[in-house]
Amino acid sequence: MISDNPCKLTVRAIGIMSDFAHLTVCNGFFEDIAKGYECLEVWLPQGIYGITLKLDGHVIKENIRLEGDTYHEFKTPPIYSSLVAEKFESSREYYTSNAVRYSKEPTVNSGISDGGSIFLFFRYTDFVSSQELNKERRPLGDGFSLLDGSRKVLYRLLGNNIKEDLYNGWMAFNAVLSEGLYYLHYSGRSPNPAWENDQGLPAREIPLQVFKSKNSWQTQVFLTFGKGPIFPSMSIFIAPAEQGFNNNDESNYKIDGVRHKFHNGVYYVPEKVLREFEQGQWTSPMKGLLAAYVYFNSPENTYDNLFRNILKDLPAILGEETPDIKALQVLAAQYFKEPLPAVKISEPGMFLAGAKATIKASIKQPDIIPDDSPMENIADNLYCDMVWTSYLPDPLPLAEITTANIADVIERIIGSETSPEEIGKKLLNSRTVSTLLYYIDKLDNDTDINDLAGRLQIPPNVVRKTISHILSFSDSIKDIQQFNISKLKNLQ
């Protein structure tokens, strides 16, 4: 006989990353009764219920018959990540031991003794993948360069600049560097005829910050390879430079879990992490940066005061002029619906959310992105497939590298073509140019620069300069009559 007295059902996830395990209890009609992270406690009538655990792409479902107070445990499934952490299934001793070692041993002599550092660790998922996917034994650093803030090549990730094991499939790079912004540049990969339907990989560039305030920090980057680098898998951490990489650091597990959720559009920070901030624990600045970006992108408002305090603490830890600190201030102003801060962001930070917030702010406050700055030049070339800022970069020239301006971009689109048909085709095949012309043609005469910038989500200055250079080449575009030239001229 079924009792009318309710029973207590406790469902708990246990194991690695349990605080990121999403739990659901549903009734016989598949209606959700309770949901949350790591542990659920709910009073229910006797009966049959469904319980589900979701974590890292895994979905585990079970049914339970509730006849009295019941405690049910879910063991978390194996976790795979670029981070070579001890408790992750995708880690191997031949990866973790070398990551730990070379995070503490510079692979190049930069001539700098008092600074932060950048540590890069590339690897395959395991030895077997390395053997299957890299039969030619190509270096993992092939096509990669580390650039300084002016986009001059500091190091190619090849030869004596790195440590590598092509048999097991890993590469390490470590350089002591001055505080500031650097760029990890990837020149792309041509299609491999040995791989069916392989289309190669386009070029990509990723800003990396070296932090140094009272402490020296090491920026640690982990990247997994398949048929080339799998950029969405990238994990980035900030650790004390003298400590190097700790392959069983609880903070790293938390950071990787939050990053993975953020990547999938889930704005979640575990209670344990929030309590650390409340207690003033700052062993991992990346945890604070990432949590703030997540919170200010979410509809949550429970911890507003806490994150206002985090905004005050981070500049002292990482430096007030850091692009990500400025971008967070902009994002926070948008979140709190407050006036935008009087900052200028000329360089991109490491977080895509910061770049997007900056571009959005520039529509109302154009001078937030200085004219002809690196931030302006990348605004319409962003990739959006990971939480980190990355974009289609200018090629690395053989001679000294300079950041191209908008005119150079238009000229590169056209290339060496000279006929009206060829020039027109190349211009109109440009994503930004073609979309801009579409809106100008379809919208009414009241359209202005800021309206177009808002629709395209690029800074107004980029719109203005693009229009100017389209008009410069308009005589050479065969089908320009399909667009209203007067509208273009009115927008100048």
Secondary structure, DSSP 8 states (H G I E B T S, - for coil): ---SS-EEEEEEEESTTGGG-EEEEE-TT--EEEEEESEEEEEE-SEEEEEEEEETTEEEEEEEEESS-EEEEEE------SS--TT-TT--HHHHHHHHHHHSS-SS--S--SSEEEEEEEEESSHHHHHHH-TT---TTTTEEEE-TT--EEEESSGGG-EEETTTTEEEEEEEE-SEEEEEEE--B---TTSTT---B--EEEEEEE-BSSSBEEEEEEEEESSSB-GGG-EEEEEETTT---TT-HHHHHHHHHHHHHHTT-----HHHHHHHHTT--S-HHHHHHHHHHHHTSS--TTHHHHHHHHHHHHHHH-TT-HHHHHHHHHHHHHHT----S----S--SBHHHHHHHHHHHHHSGGGS-TT-HHHHHTTSB--SSSB--B------SS------HHHHHHHHHTT--SHHHHHHHHHHSHHHHHHHHHHHHS-TT--HHHHHHHHTS-HHHHHHHHHHHHHTGGG-TTGGGS-HHHHHHH-
